[in-house]
């Protein structure tokens, strides 16, 4: 099996630098013990966690100066966890989650790379009902809705981990499901707002998606 190839990069947020070790590209794959396969993760979808996507950059820039004092924060489907790493740099109370078995290793590597304290992490899926996460004041995530079946799973996962008063920020790149997830969140008592991000010069191309904000 070909060894994984990596990419080292730095993402700047004003005077704050976040250093990242990611997969070199979306052709990487390594699952010698079939751990991911047993979780239902195919070789084609295996590398998806390990790259920085435009939605991830939009989310991180949006929360880079967000009010986080006294808030318990959860990043859902964190992947390379850029926003978690940035919030950790701001000494936020941040917990990260993902379904992929390799995410925790990269998260630890990258917190060490940034010379920061380890981030609380739990590998869990949206259909799992036995996690130890608890409830949060702010829940964030980016580029999560690849299939229609994800809508109910994600909304129900968020509802299970949202405090009665909670904010949710999801960045959607324009996969055509923002109205469906918004309707589901409104069924759970959240207000809904779709924001077109501006000042996205840090992206190579125009961002065609939205920032979805929910609050109750």
C-alpha positions in Angstrom: 0.0 0.0 0.0 1.3 3.4 -1.0 2.1 5.6 2.1 -0.1 8.6 2.7 1.3 11.9 1.4 0.7 15.1 3.4 0.5 18.8 2.9 1.6 21.4 5.4 0.0 24.8 5.2 -0.7 27.9 7.3 -4.0 29.7 7.3 -3.9 33.3 8.5 -6.6 35.1 10.5 -5.3 38.6 11.0 -2.3 38.2 13.2 -3.2 34.6 14.1 -1.7 31.7 12.2 -3.2 28.2 12.2 -0.7 25.5 11.1 -2.2 22.4 9.5 -1.0 19.0 8.4 -3.6 17.7 5.9 -3.8 15.0 3.3 -2.0 16.1 0.1 -5.1 15.6 -2.0 -8.3 13.6 -2.3 -6.6 10.6 -3.8 -5.0 9.4 -0.5 -6.2 6.2 1.1 -5.0 4.0 4.0 -7.2 1.6 5.8 -5.0 -1.5 6.3 -7.1 -2.9 9.2 -10.5 -2.1 7.5 -11.5 0.1 10.4 -13.1 2.7 8.1 -14.6 0.0 5.9 -16.4 -1.5 8.9 -17.8 1.9 9.6 -19.2 2.1 6.1 -16.6 4.5 4.8 -15.6 3.6 1.2 -12.1 4.1 -0.3 -13.6 6.9 -2.5 -15.0 8.8 0.5 -12.1 8.0 2.9 -10.0 11.1 2.0 -12.9 13.6 2.3 -12.1 14.4 5.9 -8.5 15.3 5.3 -8.7 18.4 3.1 -9.5 22.1 3.7 -12.6 23.1 1.7 -13.9 26.6 1.0 -16.8 26.1 3.4 -14.4 25.3 6.2 -12.5 28.6 5.5 -15.8 30.5 5.4 -16.8 29.1 8.8 -13.5 29.7 10.4 -13.3 33.3 9.2 -16.9 33.9 10.3 -16.2 32.7 13.9 -12.7 34.2 14.1 -14.1 37.2 16.0 -17.4 35.7 17.1 -18.6 36.2 20.7 -17.5 33.0 22.5 -17.2 34.0 26.1 -18.8 31.5 28.5 -20.1 29.4 25.6 -19.7 25.6 25.3 -19.1 25.0 21.6 -19.4 21.9 19.5 -18.0 21.4 16.0 -19.9 18.7 14.1 -18.2 16.7 11.3 -15.1 18.7 12.0 -12.7 17.0 9.4 -9.5 18.9 9.6 -11.1 21.0 12.4 -9.9 24.4 11.2 -12.5 26.2 13.2 -11.9 24.1 16.3 -8.1 24.9 16.1 -8.8 28.6 15.7 -11.3 28.6 18.6 -8.8 26.6 20.7 -6.3 29.4 20.0 -8.8 31.8 21.4 -9.1 29.6 24.5 -12.7 28.7 23.8 -14.4 25.7 25.4 -14.5 23.7 22.2 -15.3 20.0 21.5 -14.9 18.5 18.1 -16.6 15.4 16.6 -16.4 13.4 13.4 -17.3 9.9 12.2 -14.0 9.2 10.5 -11.5 7.0 12.5 -8.4 9.1 11.5 -9.7 12.5 12.5 -8.6 12.3 16.1 -5.0 11.5 15.1 -4.8 14.6 12.8 -6.5 16.8 15.4 -3.9 15.9 18.0 -1.1 16.3 15.5 -2.4 19.8 14.5 -3.0 21.0 18.1 0.6 20.0 18.8 1.8 21.8 15.6 0.1 24.9 16.9 1.6 24.5 20.4 -1.9 24.5 21.9 -3.7 22.4 24.5 -5.4 19.2 23.2 -9.0 19.7 22.0 -11.7 17.6 23.5 -12.7 15.1 20.8 -15.2 12.3 20.4 -15.6 10.0 17.4 -19.3 9.7 16.9 -21.9 9.5 14.1 -25.1 11.4 13.9 -27.1 8.2 14.2 -25.3 7.2 17.4 -27.3 7.7 20.6 -24.7 6.8 23.2 -22.2 9.6 23.0 -20.9 11.5 26.1 -21.0 14.9 24.6 -23.8 16.6 26.6 -25.3 19.9 25.5 -23.9 23.1 24.0 -24.5 26.9 23.7 -23.1 27.1 20.1 -22.9 24.3 17.5 -21.0 24.8 14.2 -20.2 22.9 11.1 -19.4 23.2 7.4 -20.3 21.3 4.2 -22.2 18.5 6.0 -25.2 17.8 3.8 -24.1 15.5 1.0 -27.3 13.4 0.8 -31.0 14.1 1.6 -30.8 11.4 4.3 -28.3 13.6 6.2 -30.9 16.3 6.8 -32.9 14.5 9.5 -29.8 12.9 11.0 -27.9 16.1 11.4 -30.9 18.1 12.6 -31.8 15.5 15.2 -28.1 15.2 16.3 -28.0 19.0 16.8 -31.3 19.0 18.7 -30.0 16.3 21.0 -26.9 18.4 21.9 -28.4 21.9 21.9 -29.2 23.7 25.1 -32.7 25.2 25.3 -31.1 28.5 24.3 -28.6 27.7 21.5 -27.0 29.1 18.4 -26.2 27.0 15.3 -23.9 28.1 12.5 -23.7 25.9 9.4 -21.9 26.8 6.2 -23.5 25.2 3.1 -21.6 25.5 -0.2 -24.8 25.3 -2.2 -25.7 21.6 -2.4 -29.4 22.4 -2.6 -30.4 21.4 0.9 -30.3 24.6 2.9 -34.1 25.1 2.8 -34.7 21.5 3.9 -32.4 21.7 6.9 -33.8 25.1 7.8 -37.4 23.7 7.9 -36.2 20.8 10.1 -34.5 23.2 12.5 -37.5 25.4 12.6 -39.6 22.3 13.6 -37.2 22.1 16.6 -38.1 25.7 17.6 -35.1 27.5 16.0 -35.3 30.8 14.0 -33.6 30.6 10.6 -31.4 33.1 8.7 -29.4 32.6 5.5 -26.5 34.9 5.1 -24.4 35.4 1.9 -20.8 35.7 3.0 -18.9 38.8 1.9 -15.2 39.7 2.0 -14.1 36.3 0.8 -10.9 37.4 -0.9 -9.2 34.5 1.0 -11.0 32.1 -1.4 -9.7 31.3 -4.9 -13.2 31.4 -6.4 -16.5 33.0 -5.7 -18.4 31.2 -2.8 -21.9 30.3 -4.1 -23.2 29.0 -0.7 -24.6 30.5 2.4 -24.0 30.7 6.1 -27.1 29.2 7.8 -27.7 30.6 11.3 -30.3 29.2 13.7 -31.2 30.4 17.1 -33.7 29.8 19.9 
